[in-house]
Amino acid sequence: MSWNNITYLIGERVKIEGEKKIGVITRIDVNKGVIFVLHKRMREQAYPYPEALDSGLLKPEVTKR
């Protein structure tokens, strides 16, 4: 996977399973396998990187690519 395939998600809005509000992807750490999502009220939470997207826990609303 190239750098461009990973970074297009940064800054995109994402729906989180079990959350009412939409979050924003702030950063992706490929080495540790973590994706960070900023929720309302400045709460940042880490999710497992490929598994969260593949399982449907995080559903990105991609507007650019």
TORPA-4810 file (N, C-alpha, C, O; in nm, 3 decimals):
<nodes>
NODE_1_0.085_-0.117_0.000_0.000_0.000_0.000_0.090_0.124_0.000_0.181_0.135_0.081_M
NODE_2_0.063_0.214_-0.089_0.147_0.332_-0.099_0.103_0.438_0.002_-0.004_0.428_0.063_S
NODE_3_0.187_0.539_0.019_0.161_0.646_0.115_0.031_0.720_0.081_-0.044_0.756_0.171_W
NODE_4_0.005_0.742_-0.048_-0.115_0.813_-0.089_-0.242_0.735_-0.056_-0.344_0.795_-0.023_N
NODE_5_-0.238_0.603_-0.063_-0.355_0.522_-0.032_-0.391_0.530_0.116_-0.508_0.515_0.152_N
NODE_6_-0.293_0.555_0.200_-0.318_0.564_0.344_-0.362_0.705_0.382_-0.456_0.721_0.460_I
NODE_7_-0.297_0.806_0.331_-0.317_0.942_0.379_-0.443_1.008_0.325_-0.480_1.114_0.375_T
NODE_8_-0.510_0.952_0.228_-0.632_1.018_0.180_-0.742_1.014_0.286_-0.837_1.092_0.277_Y
NODE_9_-0.732_0.927_0.384_-0.831_0.918_0.491_-0.814_1.026_0.598_-0.909_1.057_0.669_L
NODE_10_-0.695_1.082_0.610_-0.669_1.181_0.715_-0.750_1.307_0.685_-0.743_1.363_0.576_I
NODE_11_-0.825_1.351_0.786_-0.909_1.469_0.772_-1.051_1.437_0.727_-1.134_1.527_0.717_G
NODE_12_-1.079_1.311_0.699_-1.213_1.273_0.654_-1.303_1.245_0.774_-1.258_1.201_0.879_E
NODE_13_-1.431_1.270_0.754_-1.530_1.239_0.856_-1.557_1.089_0.855_-1.550_1.024_0.751_R
NODE_14_-1.588_1.036_0.972_-1.608_0.893_0.985_-1.721_0.866_1.083_-1.732_0.930_1.187_V
NODE_15_-1.806_0.770_1.048_-1.911_0.725_1.139_-1.855_0.609_1.221_-1.792_0.519_1.166_K
NODE_16_-1.879_0.613_1.351_-1.828_0.512_1.441_-1.946_0.431_1.494_-2.047_0.486_1.538_I
NODE_17_-1.932_0.300_1.488_-2.037_0.213_1.538_-2.053_0.231_1.689_-1.955_0.222_1.763_E
NODE_18_-2.174_0.257_1.733_-2.200_0.276_1.875_-2.190_0.421_1.921_-2.215_0.448_2.039_G
NODE_19_-2.155_0.514_1.834_-2.145_0.656_1.867_-2.255_0.732_1.793_-2.290_0.698_1.681_E
NODE_20_-2.307_0.835_1.857_-2.411_0.916_1.794_-2.353_1.017_1.696_-2.407_1.038_1.587_K
NODE_21_-2.243_1.078_1.734_-2.183_1.185_1.654_-2.077_1.132_1.559_-2.025_1.022_1.575_K
NODE_22_-2.046_1.213_1.459_-1.944_1.180_1.360_-1.809_1.228_1.411_-1.799_1.334_1.473_I
NODE_23_-1.703_1.150_1.384_-1.568_1.187_1.422_-1.485_1.221_1.299_-1.532_1.211_1.186_G
NODE_24_-1.360_1.262_1.322_-1.267_1.298_1.215_-1.138_1.220_1.237_-1.085_1.216_1.348_V
NODE_25_-1.087_1.159_1.131_-0.960_1.086_1.138_-0.847_1.188_1.143_-0.833_1.271_1.053_I
NODE_26_-0.766_1.181_1.249_-0.658_1.279_1.265_-0.523_1.226_1.220_-0.445_1.299_1.160_T
NODE_27_-0.495_1.100_1.248_-0.366_1.043_1.207_-0.375_0.892_1.200_-0.462_0.830_1.261_R
NODE_28_-0.282_0.835_1.126_-0.273_0.690_1.109_-0.129_0.650_1.135_-0.037_0.702_1.072_I
NODE_29_-0.109_0.557_1.228_0.024_0.504_1.257_0.029_0.360_1.206_-0.022_0.268_1.270_D
NODE_30_0.089_0.343_1.090_0.093_0.212_1.025_0.183_0.116_1.101_0.153_-0.003_1.109_V
NODE_31_0.293_0.166_1.156_0.387_0.079_1.228_0.323_0.015_1.351_0.345_-0.103_1.379_N
NODE_32_0.245_0.093_1.424_0.178_0.040_1.543_0.041_-0.020_1.511_-0.016_-0.091_1.593_K
NODE_33_-0.011_0.008_1.393_-0.141_-0.044_1.353_-0.256_0.025_1.424_-0.349_-0.040_1.471_G
NODE_34_-0.249_0.158_1.430_-0.350_0.235_1.503_-0.399_0.351_1.416_-0.321_0.414_1.346_V
NODE_35_-0.530_0.376_1.422_-0.589_0.492_1.356_-0.656_0.575_1.465_-0.729_0.521_1.548_I
NODE_36_-0.633_0.705_1.466_-0.685_0.793_1.570_-0.802_0.874_1.516_-0.795_0.931_1.406_F
NODE_37_-0.910_0.878_1.594_-1.031_0.950_1.556_-1.061_1.053_1.662_-1.063_1.022_1.781_V
NODE_38_-1.084_1.178_1.619_-1.117_1.287_1.709_-1.268_1.299_1.715_-1.333_1.324_1.614_L
NODE_39_-1.323_1.282_1.834_-1.466_1.292_1.857_-1.502_1.433_1.900_-1.414_1.516_1.924_H
NODE_40_-1.630_1.458_1.910_-1.676_1.587_1.959_-1.623_1.608_2.100_-1.599_1.511_2.172_K
NODE_41_-1.605_1.728_2.139_-1.550_1.767_2.270_-1.404_1.728_2.284_-1.355_1.705_2.395_R
NODE_42_-1.333_1.721_2.171_-1.188_1.701_2.167_-1.142_1.572_2.234_-1.035_1.569_2.295_M
NODE_43_-1.218_1.467_2.223_-1.179_1.336_2.275_-1.121_1.256_2.160_-1.190_1.231_2.060_R
NODE_44_-0.995_1.215_2.172_-0.930_1.137_2.068_-0.920_0.991_2.113_-0.876_0.962_2.225_E
NODE_45_-0.961_0.901_2.025_-0.961_0.760_2.059_-0.889_0.682_1.950_-0.897_0.716_1.832_Q
NODE_46_-0.817_0.578_1.991_-0.741_0.494_1.899_-0.818_0.368_1.867_-0.881_0.308_1.955_A
NODE_47_-0.813_0.328_1.740_-0.876_0.205_1.693_-0.771_0.125_1.617_-0.677_0.183_1.564_Y
NODE_48_-0.784_-0.008_1.612_-0.689_-0.088_1.534_-0.702_-0.054_1.386_-0.813_-0.049_1.332_P
NODE_49_-0.587_-0.030_1.319_-0.592_0.030_1.185_-0.662_-0.053_1.078_-0.770_-0.011_1.036_Y
NODE_50_-0.613_-0.162_1.032_-0.688_-0.221_0.920_-0.816_-0.290_0.965_-0.912_-0.295_0.889_P
NODE_51_-0.819_-0.342_1.087_-0.935_-0.419_1.133_-1.059_-0.332_1.151_-1.169_-0.376_1.119_E
NODE_52_-1.042_-0.210_1.201_-1.157_-0.124_1.226_-1.227_-0.084_1.096_-1.350_-0.074_1.092_A
NODE_53_-1.151_-0.062_0.992_-1.210_-0.026_0.863_-1.271_-0.148_0.794_-1.378_-0.138_0.734_L
NODE_54_-1.202_-0.261_0.802_-1.249_-0.383_0.735_-1.375_-0.440_0.800_-1.463_-0.491_0.730_D
NODE_55_-1.384_-0.431_0.933_-1.498_-0.490_1.003_-1.621_-0.400_1.002_-1.730_-0.445_1.035_S
NODE_56_-1.605_-0.274_0.966_-1.718_-0.183_0.963_-1.736_-0.103_1.090_-1.836_-0.033_1.105_G
NODE_57_-1.641_-0.112_1.182_-1.647_-0.032_1.304_-1.636_0.115_1.270_-1.705_0.198_1.329_L
NODE_58_-1.550_0.149_1.174_-1.536_0.285_1.123_-1.583_0.286_0.978_-1.538_0.205_0.897_L
NODE_59_-1.673_0.379_0.946_-1.722_0.391_0.809_-1.690_0.531_0.758_-1.762_0.626_0.789_K
NODE_60_-1.582_0.546_0.679_-1.544_0.679_0.632_-1.642_0.733_0.530_-1.693_0.660_0.445_P
NODE_61_-1.667_0.864_0.539_-1.747_0.935_0.440_-1.649_1.011_0.352_-1.627_1.130_0.371_E
NODE_62_-1.590_0.942_0.256_-1.483_0.997_0.173_-1.542_1.094_0.073_-1.633_1.061_-0.003_V
NODE_63_-1.487_1.218_0.073_-1.531_1.320_-0.021_-1.426_1.349_-0.127_-1.457_1.401_-0.234_T
NODE_64_-1.300_1.315_-0.097_-1.191_1.341_-0.192_-1.112_1.214_-0.214_-1.102_1.130_-0.125_K
NODE_65_-1.057_1.200_-0.330_-0.968_1.088_-0.360_-0.913_1.104_-0.498_-0.835_1.020_-0.543_R
</nodes>
